[in-house]
Amino acid sequence: MARIDYLREQVARAERLAKAILDRQAAERLQAFAAECRAELQALNVKTAA
């Protein structure tokens, strides 16, 4: 699996879990992880576009 596909999958999973759980701290951590993955995705997309 390519890194880009892996990151997309992780973003989707983290956001889905963050919406489903009741623990606010865990949800915030999952959202932060999703944001980190999105940032890496953007960096990879810029890198491959150049």
BELQUIGI-V259762 format. One record per pair of residues at least 24 apart in sequence whose C-alpha atoms are under 10 Angstrom apart, sorted by sequence separation. I is the first residue (numbers start at 1). J is the second residue. If there is no record, write none. Layout:
BEGIN
I_J / I_J
END
This chain:
BEGIN
10_34 / 11_35 / 9_34 / 11_36 / 8_34 / 11_37 / 7_34 / 10_37 / 11_38 / 9_37 / 10_38 / 7_36 / 8_37 / 7_37 / 8_38 / 11_41 / 6_37 / 7_38 / 7_39 / 4_37 / 7_40 / 8_41 / 4_38 / 7_41 / 6_41 / 4_40 / 5_41 / 3_40 / 4_41 / 3_41 / 4_42 / 4_44 / 3_44 / 4_45
END
